[in-house]
Amino acid sequence: MKKYVPIEDGDYYLTPEGYRCFTEQYHLKRGYCCESGCRHCPYGFNKKTLKK
């Protein structure tokens, strides 16, 4: 079961289009890679090659 990680200041910012973009800080707190090709992924996942 995935753990609940509360969102705090610095965990995301709003893009010019109005979307939430999670920062590296949030991904590290979450503790795993979701393999969605996140912009600030600290785990090194590459969506094009599907490898970390």
C-alpha positions as CSV (number, residue, x, y, z in Angstrom):
1,M,0.0,0.0,0.0
2,K,1.3,3.4,-0.9
3,K,1.8,5.9,1.9
4,Y,0.1,9.3,2.1
5,V,2.6,12.2,1.8
6,P,1.2,15.5,2.8
7,I,1.9,18.4,0.4
8,E,3.8,21.3,1.9
9,D,5.4,24.5,0.7
10,G,8.0,23.9,-2.0
11,D,6.5,20.5,-3.0
12,Y,5.0,21.9,-6.2
13,Y,4.6,25.0,-8.3
14,L,2.0,26.0,-10.9
15,T,2.9,26.0,-14.5
16,P,1.8,28.9,-16.8
17,E,-0.9,26.5,-18.0
18,G,-2.2,26.1,-14.5
19,Y,-1.0,22.6,-13.8
20,R,0.8,21.4,-10.6
21,C,4.4,20.4,-11.2
22,F,5.9,18.4,-8.4
23,T,9.5,19.3,-7.4
24,E,12.4,17.0,-6.6
25,Q,11.7,17.7,-2.9
26,Y,8.3,16.1,-3.2
27,H,9.5,13.1,-5.2
28,L,12.2,12.4,-2.6
29,K,9.7,12.6,0.3
30,R,7.4,10.2,-1.6
31,G,10.2,7.7,-1.8
32,Y,9.7,6.0,-5.2
33,C,9.6,6.6,-8.9
34,C,6.1,6.5,-10.5
35,E,7.7,6.0,-14.0
36,S,5.5,8.8,-15.5
37,G,8.4,10.9,-16.8
38,C,8.1,13.6,-14.2
39,R,9.9,16.9,-15.0
40,H,11.9,16.9,-11.8
41,C,12.4,13.1,-11.2
42,P,15.4,12.6,-8.9
43,Y,15.4,8.8,-9.7
44,G,16.6,9.3,-13.3
45,F,13.7,7.7,-15.1
46,N,13.7,8.3,-18.9
47,K,10.2,8.1,-20.4
48,K,11.6,7.6,-23.9
49,T,13.7,4.6,-23.1
50,L,11.6,3.4,-20.1
51,K,14.7,2.9,-18.0
52,K,16.1,4.4,-14.8
